[in-house]
Amino acid sequence: MTTTLSSKGQIVLPADARRRLGLKAGAKFACRVRDGEIVLTPTDLAARKPRLLTSKLTGLVYVKAEPGAPKVTSEQVRALLADFP
């Protein structure tokens, strides 16, 4: 993916990158320079809520995990369900 710096110092993030990270207009970023690279890190990723989706194949509802979200193992789910009344 490539993009261009405008005369006003603005960069358009490619649509695929925005879509993969779930970024919307007004998203905030931390900006730092590291080893000659510009690194932008969305600051509000943790604030985004998970989405419930319905599988087109099975009709079952599932939770769409955001990029970078911690993985939940089957063992963790079993342990949580064992404590559920």
C-alpha positions in Angstrom: 0.0 0.0 0.0 1.3 3.4 -0.9 -0.1 6.9 -0.3 1.0 10.5 -1.0 1.8 13.4 1.3 -0.3 16.5 0.3 1.0 20.1 0.3 -0.8 20.6 3.6 1.0 17.6 5.2 -2.0 15.3 5.0 -1.9 11.6 4.2 -4.9 9.5 3.0 -4.8 6.1 4.6 -5.7 3.4 2.0 -9.3 2.1 2.2 -8.1 -1.5 2.9 -6.0 -0.3 5.9 -9.0 1.7 7.3 -11.3 -1.2 6.8 -9.0 -3.8 8.4 -8.6 -1.6 11.5 -12.2 -0.4 11.6 -11.1 3.3 11.4 -13.6 6.0 10.9 -13.3 9.8 10.2 -12.0 11.6 13.3 -9.9 8.6 14.5 -7.0 9.8 16.7 -3.4 8.6 16.3 -0.2 8.7 18.2 2.7 9.6 15.9 6.3 8.8 16.4 9.5 8.5 14.3 11.4 5.3 14.7 14.5 4.3 12.8 13.6 6.6 9.8 10.0 5.4 9.7 6.8 7.3 10.7 4.7 5.1 12.9 1.0 5.9 13.4 -0.8 4.0 16.2 -4.6 4.4 16.6 -5.2 5.6 20.2 -8.9 4.6 20.4 -8.7 1.0 19.3 -9.4 -0.3 22.9 -12.5 1.9 23.1 -14.2 0.2 20.1 -16.9 -2.2 20.9 -17.1 -5.8 19.5 -19.6 -6.4 16.8 -22.1 -9.2 16.7 -22.4 -10.8 13.2 -24.6 -13.5 11.7 -22.9 -16.2 9.7 -24.3 -16.4 6.1 -23.5 -20.1 6.0 -25.0 -21.3 9.3 -27.1 -18.4 10.5 -25.3 -18.5 13.9 -24.4 -15.3 15.7 -20.8 -14.7 16.5 -18.6 -11.9 17.9 -16.2 -10.2 15.4 -12.9 -9.7 17.2 -10.9 -6.5 16.4 -7.4 -6.7 15.1 -5.0 -7.1 18.0 -7.6 -8.3 20.4 -6.4 -11.0 22.8 -7.3 -14.5 21.7 -9.7 -16.5 23.9 -9.0 -20.2 24.0 -11.5 -23.1 24.3 -10.1 -23.8 27.7 -10.8 -20.3 28.9 -14.4 -20.5 27.6 -14.9 -23.8 29.4 -13.6 -22.5 32.6 -15.9 -19.4 32.4 -18.9 -21.6 31.6 -18.1 -23.9 34.5 -18.6 -21.0 36.9 -21.8 -19.8 35.2 -24.9 -20.7 37.1 
